[in-house]
């Protein structure tokens, strides 16, 4: 799949492992796991491949987040993204890293 990033800090976290944006700082373990999740997305041929990897907990979100999918970084964080089907291969746009402890606030 083709992966694009909605925000600059998300791309910096993936490529450099750090970001200049002070609001979006994460522990090194979370950054490594985030990078691994993006690698899974790059290697996948479609969302069906993501469903086969149980540790990702791939899900299509509902309610006010309809149209957004997510995979788990760990039990505390998830990566939210949109999937746009094209004639060649799906394009994924990474939207957010969400801290699930603030999820229901």
SVG drawing of the C-alpha trace seen along z (x, -y; Angstrom):
<svg xmlns="http://www.w3.org/2000/svg" viewBox="-22 -22 38 36">
<polyline fill="none" stroke="black" stroke-width="0.4" points="0.0,0.0 1.0,-3.6 1.3,-5.5 1.0,-9.3 0.9,-11.5 -1.8,-14.1 0.5,-16.0 4.2,-16.7 5.0,-15.4 3.6,-12.0 6.0,-11.7 8.9,-13.0 8.2,-10.4 8.3,-7.6 11.4,-8.8 13.5,-10.3 12.1,-8.8 11.6,-12.3 9.7,-15.5 10.3,-19.1 6.7,-19.5 6.8,-19.7 3.1,-18.8 3.7,-15.4 6.5,-13.8 6.4,-10.1 8.5,-7.5 11.2,-5.8 9.3,-2.5 6.1,-4.0 8.0,-5.6 9.6,-2.2 6.2,-0.5 4.7,-3.3 7.4,-2.9 6.8,0.9 3.0,0.3 3.8,-2.0 6.1,0.7 3.2,3.2 1.0,0.8 3.6,0.4 4.0,4.1 0.3,4.9 -1.4,5.4 -4.8,4.5 -6.7,4.2 -7.3,7.9 -3.6,8.4 -4.0,6.2 -6.8,8.3 -4.6,11.4 -2.1,9.8 -3.9,10.2 -1.5,7.9 -2.6,4.9 -6.2,5.2 -7.3,3.7 -10.7,2.1 -13.0,-0.2 -14.2,-2.9 -17.9,-3.8 -19.9,-6.8 -18.3,-10.2 -15.2,-8.5 -16.9,-6.5 -14.6,-6.1 -11.5,-6.0 -9.6,-2.7 -7.2,-2.0 -4.4,0.3 -2.9,0.6 0.6,-0.5 0.2,1.1 -2.6,1.2 -2.4,-2.5 -2.0,-4.0 -3.5,-3.5 -2.8,-4.9 -5.8,-6.2 -5.8,-6.3 -8.1,-6.6 -8.0,-4.2 -8.6,-5.3 -8.9,-2.6 -7.2,-3.4 -6.8,-1.4 -3.2,-0.4 -3.1,0.0 -4.8,-1.4 -3.5,-4.8 -3.4,-5.1 -3.3,-8.5 -2.1,-8.5 -4.3,-10.9 -3.4,-10.6 -1.7,-8.8 -4.4,-8.6 -3.8,-8.0 -6.6,-5.7 -6.6,-6.9 -8.1,-10.2 -10.2,-8.4 -13.6,-8.6 -13.2,-12.2"/>
</svg>
